[in-house]
Amino acid sequence: MIQSILPSIVSPKLPILRFKPHKTLPMRCSVSVAPDVQATNNKPSPAEVSRTIMELSSVGTLSTAAQDTWPLGVGVRFAVDPEGTPIVCLSASHQHFAADKRSSLNVQLDQCGLRTTQCTIQGTLHRPHHQKHKSLWEKRFGEKADADFIHILHVERVLQMDNFMEDGVWVTCSDYTLAAPDPLRDFAHHLVHEINTHNMEDVLRFCNIYVHSDVQVSEAKMVWVDRLGFDIHIYSPQNDVFEVRIPFPREVTNEKAAKSSFNGMSQQAWEVEKNYHPLEFHKIKQLKKLNCQTPSDASLQTPLLLTGGV
């Protein structure tokens, strides 16, 4: 259970700790678990993010140019096949969508109320040649579907956006279909919620130890976690908000490994804070400033480069 391990993410005030720090530590040879902040591939690719969004979501907006040239969009439920191809079931009144065939599907994923990442798939609607697509849709929603209403959206390209009002990144069809959804996706939201609820002291410590910044931190919230690391929003007393990416020391592929990495990084941060362990890593220097006033706002983001650090 997540709750059984989260208290061990290290706070010296908690009654149960996996790691037991002492005021006097013996000499030992240790392996640093600090993140390699110099790595450039510390974030999933836009193709991976898009695949993750499609796996975690089931509702989107399907849009096309109707016969009278007026754009039209309707909400639809969708499933995906193993290559990430969207499968939709159109009602009888929506069959005109298949007339032009050129369509787009916009799908959004709320990340703990702090960020709304999204992808828009452009492609063409087709009737599937195999019953497997109908079966996938029925399995996803637990109800029968009329085979005449099942359509698949052949992916041509994908526009991925990290949040509202941000510039998107175009993803090719081949990159999208070859990418794999994030292995932590099924429990990421719950893990982030538990950390923000019960381990705020550790999140603040991450900002002070792993991030080099002159920004005074009044509050910090974790936004999302994936196989390569996690994102944190930092709030200043002046209501400025910054986003920072903190990578794991190594890639994780399952829930147990993610919790273990959190524990190790939290323990290391605590030891550095208490001068039990020297600072032997480069701090993160790049933050992204968000133009918003509250943690729930999603708005335009601009990069901020903070110089210095160990």
Secondary structure, DSSP 4 states (H G I P E B T S, - for coil): -HHHHGGGG--TTSS--SS---SS------------TT-S--S--HHHHHHHHHHH--EEEEEEE-TTS-EEEEEEEEEE-TT--EEEE--GGGTTHHHH-EEEEEEEEEETTTEEEEEEEEEEEE--SSTHHHHHHHHHHTS---GGGEEEEEEEEEEEESSTTPPPEEEEHHHHHH----TTHHHHHHHHHHHHHH-HHHHHHHHHHHB------SEEEEEEEETTEEEEEEE-TTS-EEEEEEE-SS---SHHHHHHHHHHHHHHHHHHHTTSS---SPPB-EEEEE--SSTT----EEEEE-----
